[in-house]
Amino acid sequence: MISQPYQFYVERTDRSRNMARYYAMAIEPNLFGDVCLLRRWGRIGAKGQMKVHQFEREKEAVELFLDLLRQKRKRGYRPRPAVPV
């Protein structure tokens, strides 16, 4: 059982380089009781790619989650700005 929800979504855009990327992560349990870190990334508007990491303990998943979060922040990924209503 996961103690709290972990979800992360960021984007990186640069019109001069024709760059429009997204990166998303979430920690969720699987059917067998293991903890999974799900990662999705690709071009905004496209299906992209997905990778699943399985862990026996939530602590290991959270450590990788936070490490990847720091890496993406360093590379210029930022939360999507709010869309005015």
N, CA, C and O of each residue as an XYZ file, in Angstrom:
340
protein
N       0.838     -1.188      0.000
C       0.000      0.000      0.000
C       0.875      1.240      0.000
O       1.862      1.311      0.732
N       0.521      2.196     -0.803
C       1.293      3.432     -0.916
C       0.757      4.436      0.097
O      -0.452      4.644      0.200
N       1.677      5.063      0.851
C       1.274      5.947      1.935
C       0.662      7.259      1.439
O      -0.230      7.798      2.095
N       1.111      7.780      0.313
C       0.548      9.008     -0.245
C       0.737      8.996     -1.759
O       1.620      8.299     -2.259
N      -0.069      9.750     -2.493
C       0.070      9.747     -3.949
C       1.305     10.523     -4.394
O       1.616     11.582     -3.848
N       1.995      9.992     -5.377
C       3.144     10.666     -5.980
C       2.853     10.806     -7.464
O       2.767      9.810     -8.183
N       2.701     12.046     -7.925
C       2.475     12.320     -9.340
C       3.253     13.565     -9.718
O       3.414     14.486     -8.917
N       3.737     13.577    -10.965
C       4.601     14.657    -11.420
C       4.396     14.822    -12.919
O       4.460     13.843    -13.662
N       4.150     16.053    -13.374
C       4.016     16.324    -14.807
C       4.680     17.662    -15.104
O       4.361     18.676    -14.483
N       5.609     17.657    -16.061
C       6.295     18.886    -16.452
C       6.436     18.919    -17.973
O       6.315     17.901    -18.654
N       6.696     20.123    -18.481
C       6.895     20.317    -19.916
C       8.133     21.164    -20.151
O       8.568     21.930    -19.291
N       8.680     21.001    -21.337
C       9.827     21.815    -21.759
C       9.573     22.231    -23.207
O       9.446     21.381    -24.088
N       9.500     23.535    -23.446
C       9.255     24.027    -24.793
C      10.290     25.081    -25.157
O      10.729     25.866    -24.316
N      10.666     25.079    -26.422
C      11.592     26.069    -26.963
C      11.249     26.213    -28.449
O      11.604     25.358    -29.261
N      10.562     27.291    -28.794
C      10.125     27.494    -30.182
C      11.291     27.580    -31.155
O      11.181     27.109    -32.287
N      12.394     28.168    -30.742
C      13.539     28.315    -31.647
C      14.148     26.976    -32.026
O      14.766     26.860    -33.084
N      13.987     25.954    -31.178
C      14.526     24.620    -31.454
C      13.429     23.618    -31.821
O      13.690     22.421    -31.937
N      12.196     24.116    -32.004
C      11.041     23.265    -32.311
C      10.893     22.150    -31.279
O      10.626     20.998    -31.621
N      11.071     22.515    -30.012
C      11.019     21.545    -28.921
C       9.720     21.724    -28.134
O       9.389     22.830    -27.705
N       9.000     20.637    -27.954
C       7.783     20.630    -27.141
C       7.678     19.244    -26.518
O       7.096     18.333    -27.107
N       8.244     19.090    -25.330
C       8.323     17.777    -24.675
C       7.557     17.774    -23.359
O       7.355     18.807    -22.721
N       7.140     16.573    -22.982
C       6.528     16.395    -21.662
C       7.210     15.234    -20.953
O       7.846     14.388    -21.580
N       7.065     15.214    -19.645
C       7.603     14.130    -18.827
C       6.654     13.954    -17.651
O       6.337     14.919    -16.955
N       6.202     12.727    -17.428
C       5.253     12.449    -16.344
C       5.706     11.225    -15.565
O       6.258     10.285    -16.136
N       5.472     11.241    -14.257
C       5.792     10.111    -13.387
C       4.680      9.927    -12.367
O       4.002     10.880    -11.981
N       4.508      8.688    -11.939
C       3.561      8.373    -10.869
C       4.015      7.091    -10.181
O       4.580      6.200    -10.815
N       3.765      7.008     -8.891
C       4.041      5.784     -8.138
C       2.698      5.151     -7.827
O       1.820      5.781     -7.236
N       2.549      3.885     -8.236
C       1.286      3.166     -8.059
C       1.564      1.715     -7.686
O       2.628      1.184     -8.005
N       0.616      1.073     -7.012
C       0.780     -0.362     -6.731
C       0.374     -1.180     -7.956
O      -0.451     -0.739     -8.756
N       0.959     -2.376     -8.102
C       0.500     -3.271     -9.162
C      -0.401     -4.343     -8.547
O      -0.655     -4.317     -7.343
N      -0.876     -5.264     -9.343
C      -1.813     -6.284     -8.864
C      -1.197     -7.251     -7.858
O      -1.920     -7.906     -7.107
N       0.125     -7.346     -7.839
C       0.805     -8.305     -6.974
C       1.315     -7.689     -5.672
O       1.997     -8.356     -4.893
N       0.989     -6.424     -5.435
C       1.376     -5.768     -4.196
C       2.711     -5.058     -4.242
O       3.118     -4.447     -3.255
N       3.407     -5.127     -5.381
C       4.668     -4.399     -5.511
C       4.371     -2.935     -5.828
O       3.266     -2.586     -6.244
N       5.368     -2.097     -5.626
C       5.257     -0.676     -5.927
C       5.910     -0.426     -7.275
O       7.010     -0.914     -7.532
N       5.240      0.333     -8.140
C       5.758      0.620     -9.475
C       5.908      2.118     -9.676
O       5.046      2.904     -9.282
N       7.009      2.497    -10.290
C       7.213      3.865    -10.740
C       6.969      3.857    -12.238
O       7.713      3.228    -12.990
N       5.928      4.554    -12.673
C       5.588      4.643    -14.090
C       6.112      5.953    -14.642
O       5.834      7.019    -14.094
N       6.873      5.877    -15.729
C       7.430      7.072    -16.367
C       6.915      7.150    -17.800
O       6.935      6.154    -18.524
N       6.449      8.343    -18.214
C       6.019      8.579    -19.593
C       6.680      9.852    -20.085
O       6.799     10.828    -19.344
N       7.111      9.838    -21.342
C       7.737     11.026    -21.919
C       7.583     11.020    -23.425
O       7.351      9.978    -24.037
N       7.716     12.211    -24.019
C       7.628     12.326    -25.465
C       7.277     13.740    -25.887
O       7.346     14.682    -25.096
N       6.901     13.867    -27.149
C       6.500     15.157    -27.693
C       5.069     15.453    -27.247
O       4.221     14.562    -27.235
N       4.808     16.700    -26.884
C       3.472     17.101    -26.450
C       2.480     16.818    -27.575
O       2.700     17.208    -28.722
N       1.399     16.142    -27.239
C       0.377     15.789    -28.211
C       0.568     14.408    -28.822
O      -0.305     13.931    -29.546
N       1.693     13.759    -28.542
C       1.966     12.425    -29.070
C       1.885     11.401    -27.937
O       1.929     11.755    -26.759
N       1.766     10.136    -28.312
C       1.669      9.066    -27.324
C       2.954      8.954    -26.499
O       2.886      8.784    -25.282
N       4.095      9.045    -27.125
C       5.368      8.976    -26.416
C       5.753      7.571    -26.011
O       5.273      6.589    -26.576
N       6.625      7.490    -25.026
C       7.143      6.220    -24.539
C       6.786      6.050    -23.067
O       6.418      7.001    -22.377
N       6.909      4.795    -22.606
C       6.601      4.509    -21.207
C       7.576      3.468    -20.672
O       7.978      2.549    -21.386
N       7.947      3.625    -19.413
C       8.819      2.661    -18.751
C       8.290      2.439    -17.340
O       7.869      3.382    -16.670
N       8.315      1.184    -16.894
C       7.830      0.828    -15.554
C       8.980      0.224    -14.761
O       9.649     -0.701    -15.223
N       9.202      0.756    -13.560
C      10.202      0.217    -12.628
C       9.432     -0.426    -11.476
O       8.531      0.197    -10.914
N       9.772     -1.651    -11.122
C       9.106     -2.334    -10.004
C      10.029     -2.398     -8.792
O      11.229     -2.644     -8.915
N       9.440     -2.170     -7.619
C      10.181     -2.181     -6.364
C       9.413     -2.977     -5.333
O       8.188     -3.074     -5.400
N      10.125     -3.546     -4.381
C       9.471     -4.243     -3.274
C       9.018     -3.271     -2.199
O       8.027     -3.511     -1.508
N       9.764     -2.148     -2.057
C       9.443     -1.170     -1.016
C       9.191      0.210     -1.622
O       9.820      0.602     -2.605
N       8.272      0.921     -1.017
C       7.913      2.261     -1.487
C       9.098      3.216     -1.395
O       9.252      4.094     -2.244
N       9.930      3.054     -0.381
C      11.068      3.952     -0.170
C      11.984      3.978     -1.391
O      12.455      5.047     -1.780
N      12.244      2.832     -1.998
C      13.117      2.763     -3.172
C      12.496      3.497     -4.354
O      13.196      4.191     -5.090
N      11.197      3.349     -4.537
C      10.499      4.032     -5.622
C      10.535      5.544     -5.427
O      10.735      6.297     -6.380
N      10.341      5.978     -4.190
C      10.344      7.415     -3.894
C      11.731      8.004     -4.128
O      11.842      9.119     -4.639
N      12.786      7.284     -3.766
C      14.152      7.778     -3.986
C      14.419      7.999     -5.475
O      14.971      9.032     -5.856
N      14.033      7.040     -6.319
C      14.215      7.204     -7.767
C      13.334      8.332     -8.289
O      13.776      9.119     -9.126
N      12.102      8.424     -7.811
C      11.174      9.483     -8.193
C      11.793     10.855     -7.941
O      11.786     11.715     -8.821
N      12.328     11.056     -6.741
C      12.914     12.357     -6.381
C      14.190     12.643     -7.171
O      14.439     13.788     -7.548
N      14.994     11.621     -7.422
C      16.207     11.789     -8.215
C      15.862     12.215     -9.645
O      16.477     13.138    -10.180
N      14.905     11.564    -10.251
C      14.485     11.912    -11.611
C      13.851     13.301    -11.653
O      14.051     14.049    -12.610
N      13.087     13.644    -10.618
C      12.486     14.972    -10.529
C      13.563     16.052    -10.546
O      13.436     17.045    -11.263
N      14.621     15.862     -9.761
C      15.721     16.829     -9.727
C      16.406     16.942    -11.093
O      16.724     18.043    -11.543
N      16.629     15.809    -11.744
C      17.263     15.814    -13.060
C      16.443     16.607    -14.075
O      16.998     17.391    -14.845
N      15.148     16.409    -14.079
C      14.289     17.097    -15.046
C      14.251     18.594    -14.770
O      14.239     19.393    -15.707
N      14.232     18.980    -13.513
C      14.257     20.411    -13.167
C      15.541     21.069    -13.668
O      15.510     22.188    -14.182
N      16.683     20.365    -13.515
C      17.960     20.898    -13.982
C      17.982     21.095    -15.495
O      18.616     22.025    -15.995
N      17.291     20.223    -16.221
C      17.273     20.277    -17.686
C      16.291     21.297    -18.231
O      16.203     21.471    -19.446
N      15.548     21.980    -17.359
C      14.659     23.049    -17.814
C      13.191     22.686    -17.893
O      12.392     23.487    -18.379
N      12.810     21.511    -17.433
C      11.399     21.141    -17.423
C      10.693     21.923    -16.307
O      11.218     22.055    -15.202
N       9.506     22.434    -16.610
C       8.740     23.223    -15.645
C       7.285     22.781    -15.676
O       6.818     22.252    -16.685
N       6.548     22.999    -14.555
C       5.114     22.683    -14.564
C       4.408     23.502    -15.632
O       4.790     24.637    -15.917
N       3.380     22.917    -16.214
C       2.627     23.600    -17.262
C       1.933     24.812    -16.653
O       1.317     24.702    -15.593
N       2.025     25.975    -17.312
C       1.323     27.158    -16.771
C      -0.186     26.958    -16.808
O      -0.715     26.266    -17.678
N      -0.858     27.565    -15.863
C      -2.317     27.461    -15.804
C      -2.938     28.168    -17.006
O      -2.481     29.230    -17.430
N      -3.966     27.565    -17.530
C      -4.671     28.137    -18.688
C      -5.777     29.042    -18.156
O      -6.607     28.601    -17.361
N      -5.797     30.322    -18.591
C      -6.852     31.225    -18.106
C      -8.229     30.773    -18.606
O      -8.380     30.340    -19.749
N      -9.213     30.882    -17.733
C     -10.573     30.440    -18.078
C     -11.370     31.566    -18.651
O     -12.537     31.383    -19.000
